[in-house]
Amino acid sequence: MEKVGLNITLKEFKQLAKWSKNIYNTAVVIDYFVSNQQEIEECYNLAPIVKHLRNDADVLNAFFIDHEKDVEI
């Protein structure tokens, strides 16, 4: 796989990592809510979409966690 070099500062990386963590945590809370409100049809219909969002947010958050050690000085 070809690597794409991104030219971002350590401060920008940390900000992106923080936003990624916030998105993941929000997705976890929403996933928990819609999964436990199955009797509400709208929540039932949203559950698979939220599950997919949570999985994508998890992958993004894991990327930043995995690369944190590479950018620390």
N, CA, C, O and CB atoms as a CASP TS submission, in Angstrom:
PFRMAT TS
TARGET T0000
AUTHOR 0000-0000-0000
METHOD Language model
MODEL 1
PARENT N/A
ATOM      1  N   MET     1       0.842  -1.165   0.000  1.00  0.00           N
ATOM      2  CA  MET     1       0.000   0.000   0.000  1.00  0.00           C
ATOM      3  C   MET     1       0.895   1.238   0.000  1.00  0.00           C
ATOM      4  O   MET     1       1.897   1.296   0.713  1.00  0.00           O
ATOM      5  CB  MET     1      -0.962  -0.008   1.215  1.00  0.00           C
ATOM      6  N   GLU     2       0.524   2.206  -0.795  1.00  0.00           N
ATOM      7  CA  GLU     2       1.294   3.436  -0.881  1.00  0.00           C
ATOM      8  C   GLU     2       1.026   4.314   0.332  1.00  0.00           C
ATOM      9  O   GLU     2      -0.121   4.509   0.732  1.00  0.00           O
ATOM     10  CB  GLU     2       0.963   4.191  -2.172  1.00  0.00           C
ATOM     11  N   LYS     3       2.101   4.840   0.912  1.00  0.00           N
ATOM     12  CA  LYS     3       1.957   5.745   2.056  1.00  0.00           C
ATOM     13  C   LYS     3       1.752   7.163   1.548  1.00  0.00           C
ATOM     14  O   LYS     3       2.378   7.602   0.583  1.00  0.00           O
ATOM     15  CB  LYS     3       3.199   5.672   2.991  1.00  0.00           C
ATOM     16  N   VAL     4       0.865   7.854   2.222  1.00  0.00           N
ATOM     17  CA  VAL     4       0.622   9.254   1.900  1.00  0.00           C
ATOM     18  C   VAL     4       1.211  10.081   3.022  1.00  0.00           C
ATOM     19  O   VAL     4       0.820   9.936   4.180  1.00  0.00           O
ATOM     20  CB  VAL     4      -0.905   9.553   1.708  1.00  0.00           C
ATOM     21  N   GLY     5       2.135  10.934   2.687  1.00  0.00           N
ATOM     22  CA  GLY     5       2.763  11.768   3.699  1.00  0.00           C
ATOM     23  C   GLY     5       1.888  12.973   4.016  1.00  0.00           C
ATOM     24  O   GLY     5       1.570  13.770   3.134  1.00  0.00           O
ATOM     25  N   LEU     6       1.513  13.096   5.253  1.00  0.00           N
ATOM     26  CA  LEU     6       0.739  14.253   5.679  1.00  0.00           C
ATOM     27  C   LEU     6       1.664  15.157   6.476  1.00  0.00           C
ATOM     28  O   LEU     6       2.382  14.699   7.365  1.00  0.00           O
ATOM     29  CB  LEU     6      -0.513  13.831   6.522  1.00  0.00           C
ATOM     30  N   ASN     7       1.642  16.393   6.165  1.00  0.00           N
ATOM     31  CA  ASN     7       2.514  17.344   6.828  1.00  0.00           C
ATOM     32  C   ASN     7       1.687  18.126   7.839  1.00  0.00           C
ATOM     33  O   ASN     7       1.200  19.219   7.552  1.00  0.00           O
ATOM     34  CB  ASN     7       3.198  18.294   5.802  1.00  0.00           C
ATOM     35  N   ILE     8       1.537  17.551   9.022  1.00  0.00           N
ATOM     36  CA  ILE     8       0.799  18.229  10.081  1.00  0.00           C
ATOM     37  C   ILE     8       1.699  18.346  11.306  1.00  0.00           C
ATOM     38  O   ILE     8       2.611  17.547  11.515  1.00  0.00           O
ATOM     39  CB  ILE     8      -0.517  17.468  10.426  1.00  0.00           C
ATOM     40  N   THR     9       1.418  19.346  12.090  1.00  0.00           N
ATOM     41  CA  THR     9       2.224  19.553  13.294  1.00  0.00           C
ATOM     42  C   THR     9       1.749  18.609  14.399  1.00  0.00           C
ATOM     43  O   THR     9       0.684  17.998  14.310  1.00  0.00           O
ATOM     44  CB  THR     9       2.142  21.034  13.766  1.00  0.00           C
ATOM     45  N   LEU    10       2.563  18.512  15.426  1.00  0.00           N
ATOM     46  CA  LEU    10       2.198  17.690  16.579  1.00  0.00           C
ATOM     47  C   LEU    10       0.917  18.221  17.222  1.00  0.00           C
ATOM     48  O   LEU    10       0.062  17.447  17.652  1.00  0.00           O
ATOM     49  CB  LEU    10       3.349  17.659  17.612  1.00  0.00           C
ATOM     50  N   LYS    11       0.793  19.538  17.283  1.00  0.00           N
ATOM     51  CA  LYS    11      -0.407  20.156  17.856  1.00  0.00           C
ATOM     52  C   LYS    11      -1.645  19.785  17.037  1.00  0.00           C
ATOM     53  O   LYS    11      -2.693  19.476  17.605  1.00  0.00           O
ATOM     54  CB  LYS    11      -0.248  21.694  17.919  1.00  0.00           C
ATOM     55  N   GLU    12      -1.531  19.814  15.712  1.00  0.00           N
ATOM     56  CA  GLU    12      -2.658  19.442  14.850  1.00  0.00           C
ATOM     57  C   GLU    12      -3.004  17.959  15.017  1.00  0.00           C
ATOM     58  O   GLU    12      -4.178  17.590  15.055  1.00  0.00           O
ATOM     59  CB  GLU    12      -2.331  19.750  13.370  1.00  0.00           C
ATOM     60  N   PHE    13      -1.980  17.118  15.116  1.00  0.00           N
ATOM     61  CA  PHE    13      -2.215  15.691  15.313  1.00  0.00           C
ATOM     62  C   PHE    13      -2.982  15.452  16.606  1.00  0.00           C
ATOM     63  O   PHE    13      -3.945  14.686  16.639  1.00  0.00           O
ATOM     64  CB  PHE    13      -0.886  14.922  15.331  1.00  0.00           C
ATOM     65  N   LYS    14      -2.541  16.118  17.669  1.00  0.00           N
ATOM     66  CA  LYS    14      -3.206  15.933  18.961  1.00  0.00           C
ATOM     67  C   LYS    14      -4.649  16.427  18.916  1.00  0.00           C
ATOM     68  O   LYS    14      -5.524  15.822  19.534  1.00  0.00           O
ATOM     69  CB  LYS    14      -2.437  16.663  20.067  1.00  0.00           C
ATOM     70  N   GLN    15      -4.912  17.521  18.194  1.00  0.00           N
ATOM     71  CA  GLN    15      -6.277  18.029  18.071  1.00  0.00           C
ATOM     72  C   GLN    15      -7.144  17.037  17.293  1.00  0.00           C
ATOM     73  O   GLN    15      -8.279  16.765  17.685  1.00  0.00           O
ATOM     74  CB  GLN    15      -6.282  19.410  17.377  1.00  0.00           C
ATOM     75  N   LEU    16      -6.621  16.503  16.205  1.00  0.00           N
ATOM     76  CA  LEU    16      -7.363  15.507  15.433  1.00  0.00           C
ATOM     77  C   LEU    16      -7.629  14.253  16.270  1.00  0.00           C
ATOM     78  O   LEU    16      -8.716  13.679  16.201  1.00  0.00           O
ATOM     79  CB  LEU    16      -6.590  15.138  14.155  1.00  0.00           C
ATOM     80  N   ALA    17      -6.654  13.835  17.046  1.00  0.00           N
ATOM     81  CA  ALA    17      -6.826  12.673  17.923  1.00  0.00           C
ATOM     82  C   ALA    17      -7.913  12.940  18.960  1.00  0.00           C
ATOM     83  O   ALA    17      -8.714  12.056  19.263  1.00  0.00           O
ATOM     84  CB  ALA    17      -5.497  12.321  18.624  1.00  0.00           C
ATOM     85  N   LYS    18      -7.942  14.145  19.497  1.00  0.00           N
ATOM     86  CA  LYS    18      -8.965  14.511  20.486  1.00  0.00           C
ATOM     87  C   LYS    18     -10.353  14.484  19.864  1.00  0.00           C
ATOM     88  O   LYS    18     -11.293  13.951  20.453  1.00  0.00           O
ATOM     89  CB  LYS    18      -8.679  15.903  21.072  1.00  0.00           C
ATOM     90  N   TRP    19     -10.481  15.060  18.669  1.00  0.00           N
ATOM     91  CA  TRP    19     -11.774  15.044  17.986  1.00  0.00           C
ATOM     92  C   TRP    19     -12.206  13.618  17.668  1.00  0.00           C
ATOM     93  O   TRP    19     -13.380  13.273  17.801  1.00  0.00           O
ATOM     94  CB  TRP    19     -11.712  15.873  16.701  1.00  0.00           C
ATOM     95  N   SER    20     -11.256  12.797  17.249  1.00  0.00           N
ATOM     96  CA  SER    20     -11.558  11.394  16.952  1.00  0.00           C
ATOM     97  C   SER    20     -12.089  10.673  18.187  1.00  0.00           C
ATOM     98  O   SER    20     -13.055   9.915  18.105  1.00  0.00           O
ATOM     99  CB  SER    20     -10.307  10.679  16.422  1.00  0.00           C
ATOM    100  N   LYS    21     -11.455  10.913  19.320  1.00  0.00           N
ATOM    101  CA  LYS    21     -11.892  10.294  20.578  1.00  0.00           C
ATOM    102  C   LYS    21     -13.296  10.771  20.952  1.00  0.00           C
ATOM    103  O   LYS    21     -14.125   9.975  21.393  1.00  0.00           O
ATOM    104  CB  LYS    21     -10.896  10.618  21.717  1.00  0.00           C
ATOM    105  N   ASN    22     -13.562  12.060  20.777  1.00  0.00           N
ATOM    106  CA  ASN    22     -14.891  12.598  21.081  1.00  0.00           C
ATOM    107  C   ASN    22     -15.966  11.991  20.185  1.00  0.00           C
ATOM    108  O   ASN    22     -17.056  11.658  20.651  1.00  0.00           O
ATOM    109  CB  ASN    22     -14.891  14.117  20.931  1.00  0.00           C
ATOM    110  N   ILE    23     -15.656  11.850  18.904  1.00  0.00           N
ATOM    111  CA  ILE    23     -16.608  11.242  17.970  1.00  0.00           C
ATOM    112  C   ILE    23     -16.880   9.799  18.369  1.00  0.00           C
ATOM    113  O   ILE    23     -18.030   9.360  18.379  1.00  0.00           O
ATOM    114  CB  ILE    23     -16.075  11.306  16.519  1.00  0.00           C
ATOM    115  N   TYR    24     -15.825   9.062  18.697  1.00  0.00           N
ATOM    116  CA  TYR    24     -16.006   7.669  19.104  1.00  0.00           C
ATOM    117  C   TYR    24     -16.866   7.574  20.371  1.00  0.00           C
ATOM    118  O   TYR    24     -17.793   6.766  20.434  1.00  0.00           O
ATOM    119  CB  TYR    24     -14.638   7.000  19.338  1.00  0.00           C
ATOM    120  N   ASN    25     -16.560   8.396  21.372  1.00  0.00           N
ATOM    121  CA  ASN    25     -17.337   8.345  22.611  1.00  0.00           C
ATOM    122  C   ASN    25     -18.797   8.711  22.390  1.00  0.00           C
ATOM    123  O   ASN    25     -19.682   8.113  23.002  1.00  0.00           O
ATOM    124  CB  ASN    25     -16.732   9.272  23.644  1.00  0.00           C
ATOM    125  N   THR    26     -19.058   9.678  21.531  1.00  0.00           N
ATOM    126  CA  THR    26     -20.436  10.049  21.203  1.00  0.00           C
ATOM    127  C   THR    26     -21.142   8.900  20.495  1.00  0.00           C
ATOM    128  O   THR    26     -22.299   8.603  20.794  1.00  0.00           O
ATOM    129  CB  THR    26     -20.464  11.315  20.324  1.00  0.00           C
ATOM    130  N   ALA    27     -20.455   8.256  19.562  1.00  0.00           N
ATOM    131  CA  ALA    27     -21.045   7.128  18.841  1.00  0.00           C
ATOM    132  C   ALA    27     -21.361   5.969  19.795  1.00  0.00           C
ATOM    133  O   ALA    27     -22.373   5.291  19.622  1.00  0.00           O
ATOM    134  CB  ALA    27     -20.095   6.654  17.725  1.00  0.00           C
ATOM    135  N   VAL    28     -20.514   5.738  20.789  1.00  0.00           N
ATOM    136  CA  VAL    28     -20.754   4.676  21.769  1.00  0.00           C
ATOM    137  C   VAL    28     -22.037   4.961  22.555  1.00  0.00           C
ATOM    138  O   VAL    28     -22.858   4.067  22.761  1.00  0.00           O
ATOM    139  CB  VAL    28     -19.548   4.541  22.736  1.00  0.00           C
ATOM    140  N   VAL    29     -22.200   6.203  22.989  1.00  0.00           N
ATOM    141  CA  VAL    29     -23.385   6.569  23.770  1.00  0.00           C
ATOM    142  C   VAL    29     -24.652   6.433  22.917  1.00  0.00           C
ATOM    143  O   VAL    29     -25.658   5.888  23.373  1.00  0.00           O
ATOM    144  CB  VAL    29     -23.252   8.015  24.311  1.00  0.00           C
ATOM    145  N   ILE    30     -24.597   6.928  21.690  1.00  0.00           N
ATOM    146  CA  ILE    30     -25.767   6.830  20.808  1.00  0.00           C
ATOM    147  C   ILE    30     -26.075   5.374  20.503  1.00  0.00           C
ATOM    148  O   ILE    30     -27.242   4.980  20.495  1.00  0.00           O
ATOM    149  CB  ILE    30     -25.535   7.611  19.497  1.00  0.00           C
ATOM    150  N   ASP    31     -25.058   4.572  20.252  1.00  0.00           N
ATOM    151  CA  ASP    31     -25.261   3.149  19.979  1.00  0.00           C
ATOM    152  C   ASP    31     -25.927   2.460  21.165  1.00  0.00           C
ATOM    153  O   ASP    31     -26.849   1.663  20.988  1.00  0.00           O
ATOM    154  CB  ASP    31     -23.922   2.467  19.653  1.00  0.00           C
ATOM    155  N   TYR    32     -25.470   2.761  22.349  1.00  0.00           N
ATOM    156  CA  TYR    32     -26.065   2.176  23.551  1.00  0.00           C
ATOM    157  C   TYR    32     -27.538   2.571  23.666  1.00  0.00           C
ATOM    158  O   TYR    32     -28.390   1.741  23.983  1.00  0.00           O
ATOM    159  CB  TYR    32     -25.290   2.623  24.810  1.00  0.00           C
ATOM    160  N   PHE    33     -27.826   3.849  23.403  1.00  0.00           N
ATOM    161  CA  PHE    33     -29.203   4.338  23.517  1.00  0.00           C
ATOM    162  C   PHE    33     -30.120   3.648  22.511  1.00  0.00           C
ATOM    163  O   PHE    33     -31.166   3.120  22.887  1.00  0.00           O
ATOM    164  CB  PHE    33     -29.248   5.856  23.310  1.00  0.00           C
ATOM    165  N   VAL    34     -29.734   3.650  21.233  1.00  0.00           N
ATOM    166  CA  VAL    34     -30.634   3.063  20.232  1.00  0.00           C
ATOM    167  C   VAL    34     -30.740   1.553  20.387  1.00  0.00           C
ATOM    168  O   VAL    34     -31.766   0.969  20.040  1.00  0.00           O
ATOM    169  CB  VAL    34     -30.153   3.404  18.824  1.00  0.00           C
ATOM    170  N   SER    35     -29.708   0.918  20.898  1.00  0.00           N
ATOM    171  CA  SER    35     -29.761  -0.537  21.104  1.00  0.00           C
ATOM    172  C   SER    35     -30.703  -0.910  22.247  1.00  0.00           C
ATOM    173  O   SER    35     -31.267  -2.004  22.257  1.00  0.00           O
ATOM    174  CB  SER    35     -28.359  -1.083  21.389  1.00  0.00           C
ATOM    175  N   ASN    36     -30.872  -0.004  23.206  1.00  0.00           N
ATOM    176  CA  ASN    36     -31.730  -0.285  24.355  1.00  0.00           C
ATOM    177  C   ASN    36     -33.115   0.332  24.249  1.00  0.00           C
ATOM    178  O   ASN    36     -33.894   0.268  25.201  1.00  0.00           O
ATOM    179  CB  ASN    36     -31.074   0.203  25.601  1.00  0.00           C
ATOM    180  N   GLN    37     -33.432   0.921  23.117  1.00  0.00           N
ATOM    181  CA  GLN    37     -34.754   1.509  22.896  1.00  0.00           C
ATOM    182  C   GLN    37     -35.411   0.865  21.682  1.00  0.00           C
ATOM    183  O   GLN    37     -35.982   1.552  20.834  1.00  0.00           O
ATOM    184  CB  GLN    37     -34.651   3.041  22.707  1.00  0.00           C
ATOM    185  N   GLN    38     -35.325  -0.447  21.609  1.00  0.00           N
ATOM    186  CA  GLN    38     -35.821  -1.178  20.442  1.00  0.00           C
ATOM    187  C   GLN    38     -37.333  -1.028  20.228  1.00  0.00           C
ATOM    188  O   GLN    38     -37.829  -1.194  19.114  1.00  0.00           O
ATOM    189  CB  GLN    38     -35.478  -2.640  20.582  1.00  0.00           C
ATOM    190  N   GLU    39     -38.062  -0.711  21.319  1.00  0.00           N
ATOM    191  CA  GLU    39     -39.517  -0.567  21.167  1.00  0.00           C
ATOM    192  C   GLU    39     -39.890   0.723  20.437  1.00  0.00           C
ATOM    193  O   GLU    39     -41.016   0.853  19.957  1.00  0.00           O
ATOM    194  CB  GLU    39     -40.194  -0.598  22.539  1.00  0.00           C
ATOM    195  N   ILE    40     -38.971   1.667  20.348  1.00  0.00           N
ATOM    196  CA  ILE    40     -39.206   2.893  19.580  1.00  0.00           C
ATOM    197  C   ILE    40     -38.736   2.614  18.149  1.00  0.00           C
ATOM    198  O   ILE    40     -37.557   2.359  17.905  1.00  0.00           O
ATOM    199  CB  ILE    40     -38.446   4.145  20.214  1.00  0.00           C
ATOM    200  N   GLU    41     -39.675   2.669  17.220  1.00  0.00           N
ATOM    201  CA  GLU    41     -39.369   2.255  15.853  1.00  0.00           C
ATOM    202  C   GLU    41     -38.221   3.050  15.233  1.00  0.00           C
ATOM    203  O   GLU    41     -37.392   2.479  14.524  1.00  0.00           O
ATOM    204  CB  GLU    41     -40.599   2.393  14.994  1.00  0.00           C
ATOM    205  N   GLU    42     -38.161   4.334  15.482  1.00  0.00           N
ATOM    206  CA  GLU    42     -37.105   5.162  14.911  1.00  0.00           C
ATOM    207  C   GLU    42     -35.725   4.718  15.407  1.00  0.00           C
ATOM    208  O   GLU    42     -34.764   4.675  14.639  1.00  0.00           O
ATOM    209  CB  GLU    42     -37.342   6.636  15.258  1.00  0.00           C
ATOM    210  N   CYS    43     -35.642   4.392  16.686  1.00  0.00           N
ATOM    211  CA  CYS    43     -34.373   3.903  17.232  1.00  0.00           C
ATOM    212  C   CYS    43     -34.015   2.549  16.640  1.00  0.00           C
ATOM    213  O   CYS    43     -32.856   2.280  16.324  1.00  0.00           O
ATOM    214  CB  CYS    43     -34.445   3.805  18.762  1.00  0.00           C
ATOM    215  N   TYR    44     -35.023   1.706  16.496  1.00  0.00           N
ATOM    216  CA  TYR    44     -34.801   0.386  15.907  1.00  0.00           C
ATOM    217  C   TYR    44     -34.254   0.524  14.483  1.00  0.00           C
ATOM    218  O   TYR    44     -33.352  -0.210  14.082  1.00  0.00           O
ATOM    219  CB  TYR    44     -36.113  -0.434  15.903  1.00  0.00           C
ATOM    220  N   ASN    45     -34.813   1.476  13.725  1.00  0.00           N
ATOM    221  CA  ASN    45     -34.374   1.681  12.346  1.00  0.00           C
ATOM    222  C   ASN    45     -32.987   2.309  12.275  1.00  0.00           C
ATOM    223  O   ASN    45     -32.245   2.066  11.324  1.00  0.00           O
ATOM    224  CB  ASN    45     -35.370   2.553  11.606  1.00  0.00           C
ATOM    225  N   LEU    46     -32.637   3.107  13.263  1.00  0.00           N
ATOM    226  CA  LEU    46     -31.329   3.764  13.272  1.00  0.00           C
ATOM    227  C   LEU    46     -30.204   2.867  13.790  1.00  0.00           C
ATOM    228  O   LEU    46     -29.032   3.138  13.528  1.00  0.00           O
ATOM    229  CB  LEU    46     -31.397   5.013  14.111  1.00  0.00           C
ATOM    230  N   ALA    47     -30.538   1.828  14.504  1.00  0.00           N
ATOM    231  CA  ALA    47     -29.523   0.990  15.154  1.00  0.00           C
ATOM    232  C   ALA    47     -28.430   0.493  14.203  1.00  0.00           C
ATOM    233  O   ALA    47     -27.253   0.604  14.548  1.00  0.00           O
ATOM    234  CB  ALA    47     -30.191  -0.193  15.796  1.00  0.00           C
ATOM    235  N   PRO    48     -28.755  -0.045  13.034  1.00  0.00           N
ATOM    236  CA  PRO    48     -27.678  -0.523  12.154  1.00  0.00           C
ATOM    237  C   PRO    48     -26.781   0.603  11.634  1.00  0.00           C
ATOM    238  O   PRO    48     -25.578   0.414  11.458  1.00  0.00           O
ATOM    239  CB  PRO    48     -28.274  -1.271  10.979  1.00  0.00           C
ATOM    240  N   ILE    49     -27.372   1.767  11.390  1.00  0.00           N
ATOM    241  CA  ILE    49     -26.590   2.912  10.914  1.00  0.00           C
ATOM    242  C   ILE    49     -25.628   3.376  11.999  1.00  0.00           C
ATOM    243  O   ILE    49     -24.460   3.652  11.729  1.00  0.00           O
ATOM    244  CB  ILE    49     -27.519   4.073  10.487  1.00  0.00           C
ATOM    245  N   VAL    50     -26.127   3.458  13.220  1.00  0.00           N
ATOM    246  CA  VAL    50     -25.295   3.886  14.340  1.00  0.00           C
ATOM    247  C   VAL    50     -24.194   2.864  14.604  1.00  0.00           C
ATOM    248  O   VAL    50     -23.063   3.233  14.921  1.00  0.00           O
ATOM    249  CB  VAL    50     -26.151   4.091  15.604  1.00  0.00           C
ATOM    250  N   LYS    51     -24.522   1.588  14.473  1.00  0.00           N
ATOM    251  CA  LYS    51     -23.511   0.536  14.662  1.00  0.00           C
ATOM    252  C   LYS    51     -22.382   0.708  13.640  1.00  0.00           C
ATOM    253  O   LYS    51     -21.209   0.573  13.987  1.00  0.00           O
ATOM    254  CB  LYS    51     -24.155  -0.880  14.528  1.00  0.00           C
ATOM    255  N   HIS    52     -22.727   1.002  12.396  1.00  0.00           N
ATOM    256  CA  HIS    52     -21.726   1.222  11.356  1.00  0.00           C
ATOM    257  C   HIS    52     -20.886   2.462  11.667  1.00  0.00           C
ATOM    258  O   HIS    52     -19.664   2.441  11.513  1.00  0.00           O
ATOM    259  CB  HIS    52     -22.402   1.368   9.981  1.00  0.00           C
ATOM    260  N   LEU    53     -21.535   3.533  12.101  1.00  0.00           N
ATOM    261  CA  LEU    53     -20.830   4.754  12.490  1.00  0.00           C
ATOM    262  C   LEU    53     -19.865   4.480  13.639  1.00  0.00           C
ATOM    263  O   LEU    53     -18.734   4.964  13.641  1.00  0.00           O
ATOM    264  CB  LEU    53     -21.830   5.849  12.888  1.00  0.00           C
ATOM    265  N   ARG    54     -20.320   3.706  14.606  1.00  0.00           N
ATOM    266  CA  ARG    54     -19.463   3.382  15.750  1.00  0.00           C
ATOM    267  C   ARG    54     -18.235   2.584  15.314  1.00  0.00           C
ATOM    268  O   ARG    54     -17.128   2.831  15.792  1.00  0.00           O
ATOM    269  CB  ARG    54     -20.255   2.592  16.802  1.00  0.00           C
ATOM    270  N   ASN    55     -18.430   1.638  14.416  1.00  0.00           N
ATOM    271  CA  ASN    55     -17.301   0.846  13.922  1.00  0.00           C
ATOM    272  C   ASN    55     -16.284   1.719  13.194  1.00  0.00           C
ATOM    273  O   ASN    55     -15.079   1.569  13.395  1.00  0.00           O
ATOM    274  CB  ASN    55     -17.797  -0.263  12.991  1.00  0.00           C
ATOM    275  N   ASP    56     -16.768   2.636  12.344  1.00  0.00           N
ATOM    276  CA  ASP    56     -15.861   3.534  11.632  1.00  0.00           C
ATOM    277  C   ASP    56     -15.139   4.462  12.602  1.00  0.00           C
ATOM    278  O   ASP    56     -13.943   4.711  12.451  1.00  0.00           O
ATOM    279  CB  ASP    56     -16.630   4.355  10.591  1.00  0.00           C
ATOM    280  N   ALA    57     -15.860   4.972  13.594  1.00  0.00           N
ATOM    281  CA  ALA    57     -15.242   5.847  14.599  1.00  0.00           C
ATOM    282  C   ALA    57     -14.196   5.084  15.400  1.00  0.00           C
ATOM    283  O   ALA    57     -13.170   5.647  15.781  1.00  0.00           O
ATOM    284  CB  ALA    57     -16.311   6.433  15.544  1.00  0.00           C
ATOM    285  N   ASP    58     -14.453   3.813  15.654  1.00  0.00           N
ATOM    286  CA  ASP    58     -13.499   2.977  16.384  1.00  0.00           C
ATOM    287  C   ASP    58     -12.203   2.815  15.593  1.00  0.00           C
ATOM    288  O   ASP    58     -11.112   2.906  16.154  1.00  0.00           O
ATOM    289  CB  ASP    58     -14.112   1.598  16.685  1.00  0.00           C
ATOM    290  N   VAL    59     -12.328   2.576  14.292  1.00  0.00           N
ATOM    291  CA  VAL    59     -11.143   2.427  13.437  1.00  0.00           C
ATOM    292  C   VAL    59     -10.348   3.735  13.399  1.00  0.00           C
ATOM    293  O   VAL    59      -9.121   3.721  13.490  1.00  0.00           O
ATOM    294  CB  VAL    59     -11.555   2.005  12.000  1.00  0.00           C
ATOM    295  N   LEU    60     -11.042   4.851  13.267  1.00  0.00           N
ATOM    296  CA  LEU    60     -10.371   6.147  13.249  1.00  0.00           C
ATOM    297  C   LEU    60      -9.660   6.418  14.565  1.00  0.00           C
ATOM    298  O   LEU    60      -8.506   6.847  14.577  1.00  0.00           O
ATOM    299  CB  LEU    60     -11.371   7.260  12.957  1.00  0.00           C
ATOM    300  N   ASN    61     -10.344   6.169  15.669  1.00  0.00           N
ATOM    301  CA  ASN    61      -9.740   6.387  16.981  1.00  0.00           C
ATOM    302  C   ASN    61      -8.534   5.471  17.181  1.00  0.00           C
ATOM    303  O   ASN    61      -7.516   5.898  17.727  1.00  0.00           O
ATOM    304  CB  ASN    61     -10.775   6.154  18.094  1.00  0.00           C
ATOM    305  N   ALA    62      -8.639   4.231  16.747  1.00  0.00           N
ATOM    306  CA  ALA    62      -7.524   3.285  16.867  1.00  0.00           C
ATOM    307  C   ALA    62      -6.318   3.755  16.061  1.00  0.00           C
ATOM    308  O   ALA    62      -5.179   3.583  16.494  1.00  0.00           O
ATOM    309  CB  ALA    62      -7.955   1.885  16.402  1.00  0.00           C
ATOM    310  N   PHE    63      -6.560   4.346  14.890  1.00  0.00           N
ATOM    311  CA  PHE    63      -5.464   4.883  14.086  1.00  0.00           C
ATOM    312  C   PHE    63      -4.661   5.904  14.884  1.00  0.00           C
ATOM    313  O   PHE    63      -3.431   5.844  14.915  1.00  0.00           O
ATOM    314  CB  PHE    63      -6.004   5.522  12.796  1.00  0.00           C
ATOM    315  N   PHE    64      -5.351   6.837  15.528  1.00  0.00           N
ATOM    316  CA  PHE    64      -4.656   7.867  16.285  1.00  0.00           C
ATOM    317  C   PHE    64      -3.963   7.289  17.507  1.00  0.00           C
ATOM    318  O   PHE    64      -2.867   7.725  17.858  1.00  0.00           O
ATOM    319  CB  PHE    64      -5.624   8.955  16.705  1.00  0.00           C
ATOM    320  N   ILE    65      -4.580   6.320  18.158  1.00  0.00           N
ATOM    321  CA  ILE    65      -3.940   5.680  19.309  1.00  0.00           C
ATOM    322  C   ILE    65      -2.668   4.959  18.870  1.00  0.00           C
ATOM    323  O   ILE    65      -1.636   5.051  19.534  1.00  0.00           O
ATOM    324  CB  ILE    65      -4.912   4.689  19.994  1.00  0.00           C
ATOM    325  N   ASP    66      -2.746   4.238  17.743  1.00  0.00           N
ATOM    326  CA  ASP    66      -1.592   3.489  17.248  1.00  0.00           C
ATOM    327  C   ASP    66      -0.441   4.393  16.820  1.00  0.00           C
ATOM    328  O   ASP    66       0.724   4.018  16.949  1.00  0.00           O
ATOM    329  CB  ASP    66      -2.006   2.620  16.088  1.00  0.00           C
ATOM    330  N   HIS    67      -0.759   5.572  16.317  1.00  0.00           N
ATOM    331  CA  HIS    67       0.287   6.452  15.793  1.00  0.00           C
ATOM    332  C   HIS    67       0.736   7.524  16.783  1.00  0.00           C
ATOM    333  O   HIS    67       1.630   8.314  16.476  1.00  0.00           O
ATOM    334  CB  HIS    67      -0.197   7.112  14.537  1.00  0.00           C
ATOM    335  N   GLU    68       0.128   7.559  17.963  1.00  0.00           N
ATOM    336  CA  GLU    68       0.538   8.526  18.975  1.00  0.00           C
ATOM    337  C   GLU    68       2.011   8.377  19.321  1.00  0.00           C
ATOM    338  O   GLU    68       2.731   9.367  19.453  1.00  0.00           O
ATOM    339  CB  GLU    68      -0.308   8.370  20.229  1.00  0.00           C
ATOM    340  N   LYS    69       2.448   7.145  19.467  1.00  0.00           N
ATOM    341  CA  LYS    69       3.841   6.902  19.864  1.00  0.00           C
ATOM    342  C   LYS    69       4.818   7.314  18.765  1.00  0.00           C
ATOM    343  O   LYS    69       5.977   7.608  19.056  1.00  0.00           O
ATOM    344  CB  LYS    69       4.044   5.424  20.211  1.00  0.00           C
ATOM    345  N   ASP    70       4.371   7.340  17.505  1.00  0.00           N
ATOM    346  CA  ASP    70       5.238   7.710  16.389  1.00  0.00           C
ATOM    347  C   ASP    70       5.495   9.214  16.329  1.00  0.00           C
ATOM    348  O   ASP    70       6.522   9.641  15.800  1.00  0.00           O
ATOM    349  CB  ASP    70       4.627   7.245  15.083  1.00  0.00           C
ATOM    350  N   VAL    71       4.581  10.018  16.861  1.00  0.00           N
ATOM    351  CA  VAL    71       4.722  11.463  16.720  1.00  0.00           C
ATOM    352  C   VAL    71       5.225  12.138  17.996  1.00  0.00           C
ATOM    353  O   VAL    71       5.583  13.316  17.965  1.00  0.00           O
ATOM    354  CB  VAL    71       3.400  12.064  16.318  1.00  0.00           C
ATOM    355  N   GLU    72       5.258  11.419  19.106  1.00  0.00           N
ATOM    356  CA  GLU    72       5.737  12.011  20.359  1.00  0.00           C
ATOM    357  C   GLU    72       7.218  12.318  20.236  1.00  0.00           C
ATOM    358  O   GLU    72       7.992  11.518  19.711  1.00  0.00           O
ATOM    359  CB  GLU    72       5.473  11.066  21.562  1.00  0.00           C
ATOM    360  N   ILE    73       7.592  13.460  20.716  1.00  0.00           N
ATOM    361  CA  ILE    73       9.009  13.862  20.648  1.00  0.00           C
ATOM    362  C   ILE    73       9.588  13.893  22.044  1.00  0.00           C
ATOM    363  O   ILE    73      10.766  14.205  22.217  1.00  0.00           O
ATOM    364  CB  ILE    73       9.173  15.249  19.965  1.00  0.00           C
TER
END
